């Protein structure tokens, strides 16, 4: 038993060291992510690259009426972010009826100063959507089609965008 415990402890030490190394690389990984976005969107402006990427992801993973088979009131949900006054992001939500005739637009101001920039999301197993949560109060911020990878990428881009806007 003592031999087994000793082997388990010695195996755990490299894992802890690897976790510390990963934390050190995180800054480099973040810089590489931001540089890749600037290269992808042909801009030298970090905020513009993040905003363009976030809006492209919102368009790609939009919850469209075509995904809502069997739902009573199917509608397209389209979102777009803009940078407002200092410390504000403006989320534009547009919902369109199935025929495209009934359009509703709602703007929501998200003040980013003093909040944790980490965006959480939920993708219920029985549903057709993922929900990104408002970092201010944990309420629903927006809905996209149920795609864990897409929700994760969108949450990451939006978290970086919030951090960028928090810098001023």
C-alpha positions in Angstrom: 0.0 0.0 0.0 2.8 2.4 0.9 4.5 1.7 -2.5 1.2 2.4 -4.3 0.7 5.7 -2.4 4.3 6.8 -3.1 3.9 6.1 -6.8 0.7 8.0 -6.9 2.2 11.0 -5.1 5.3 11.0 -7.4 3.0 10.9 -10.4 1.0 13.8 -9.1 4.0 16.2 -8.8 4.7 16.4 -12.5 1.0 17.1 -13.1 1.1 20.0 -10.7 4.2 21.3 -12.3 2.6 21.0 -15.8 -0.4 23.0 -14.5 1.9 25.8 -13.3 3.6 25.8 -16.8 0.2 26.1 -18.5 -0.6 29.1 -16.4 2.7 30.7 -17.5 1.9 30.0 -21.1 -1.6 31.4 -20.8 -0.4 35.0 -21.4 1.4 33.8 -24.6 -1.6 31.9 -25.7 -3.8 35.0 -25.2 -1.4 37.1 -27.2 -1.2 34.5 -30.0 -5.1 34.4 -30.1 -5.3 38.1 -30.4 -2.6 38.3 -33.0 -4.3 35.6 -35.1 -7.6 37.6 -35.0 -5.9 40.8 -36.1 -4.3 38.9 -38.9 -7.6 37.1 -39.9 -9.5 40.4 -40.0 -6.7 42.4 -41.5 -6.5 45.1 -38.8 -3.9 46.3 -36.3 -6.7 47.2 -33.9 -7.3 44.5 -31.2 -10.7 45.8 -30.3 -11.9 45.9 -33.9 -10.6 42.4 -34.5 -12.5 41.1 -31.4 -15.7 42.9 -32.3 -15.6 41.6 -35.9 -14.9 38.1 -34.7 -17.6 38.2 -32.1 -20.2 39.4 -34.6 -19.1 36.8 -37.2 -19.6 34.1 -34.6 -23.0 35.5 -33.7 -24.0 35.3 -37.4 -22.6 31.8 -37.8 -24.3 30.4 -34.8 -27.5 32.4 -35.0 -30.7 30.6 -33.9 -32.7 30.5 -37.1 -36.3 29.5 -37.6 -35.1 26.5 -39.6 -33.5 25.0 -36.5 -36.7 25.3 -34.5 -38.7 22.4 -36.0 -41.8 21.6 -33.9 -41.7 25.0 -32.1 -45.0 26.9 -32.0 -43.5 30.4 -32.8 -40.4 29.9 -34.9 -38.3 33.0 -35.3 -34.8 34.1 -36.3 -32.8 35.5 -33.4 -29.9 37.7 -34.7 -27.4 39.6 -32.5 -24.8 42.2 -33.0 -22.4 43.9 -30.6 -21.2 47.5 -30.9 -18.9 49.4 -28.6 -20.8 52.3 -27.0 -19.6 55.0 -24.7 -16.6 54.3 -22.5 -17.2 51.1 -20.6 -20.3 50.0 -22.5 -21.1 47.3 -25.0 -24.4 47.6 -26.9 -26.1 44.3 -27.8 -28.6 44.6 -30.7 -31.2 41.8 -30.7 -33.3 41.3 -33.8 -36.1 38.8 -33.9 -37.9 38.0 -37.1 -41.0 35.9 -37.6 -40.9 32.8 -39.7 -42.2 34.7 -42.8 -39.7 37.5 -42.2 -42.5 40.1 -41.9 -42.7 40.6 -38.1 -39.4 42.2 -37.0 -38.6 43.3 -33.5 -35.4 45.1 -32.4 -34.2 45.5 -28.9 -31.0 47.2 -27.7 -29.4 46.3 -24.4 -26.5 48.3 -22.9 -24.0 46.1 -20.9 -21.7 48.2 -18.7 -18.4 46.3 -18.4 -16.6 48.2 -15.7 -16.4 46.4 -12.4 -17.6 43.0 -13.7 -15.9 39.7 -14.1 -15.2 39.5 -17.9 -15.6 35.7 -18.0 -18.7 34.7 -20.0 -20.5 31.6 -18.9 -22.8 29.6 -21.1 -25.3 26.8 -20.9 -26.3 24.3 -23.5 -29.2 22.1 -22.1 -29.1 18.6 -23.5 -32.8 18.6 -24.4 -32.9 22.0 -26.0 -32.1 23.5 -29.4 -30.2 26.5 -28.0 -27.2 27.5 -26.0 -27.5 30.6 -23.7 -24.7 32.9 -22.9 -25.2 34.5 -19.5 -24.8 38.2 -18.7 -21.7 38.7 -16.6 -23.5 41.5 -14.7 -26.3 39.5 -13.1 -26.2 36.0 -14.6 -29.4 36.5 -16.6 -29.7 35.4 -20.2 -27.8 37.7 -22.5 -28.3 35.9 -25.8 -29.3 32.6 -27.4 -27.5 30.8 -30.2 -28.1 27.4 -31.9 -27.1 24.5 -29.7 -23.4 24.0 -30.5 -21.0 23.5 -27.5 -17.9 24.4 -29.5 -19.5 27.5 -31.1 -20.8 28.7 -27.7 -17.3 28.2 -26.2 -15.6 30.1 -29.0 -18.2 32.9 -28.7 -17.8 33.1 -24.9 -14.0 33.3 -25.3 -14.2 36.1 -27.9 -16.7 38.0 -25.9 -14.7 37.6 -22.7 -11.6 39.1 -24.5 -13.8 41.9 -26.0 -15.1 42.8 -22.5 -11.5 42.8 -21.1 -10.4 45.1 -24.0 -13.3 47.5 -23.4 -12.5 47.5 -19.6 -9.0 48.8 -20.4 -10.6 51.9 -21.8 
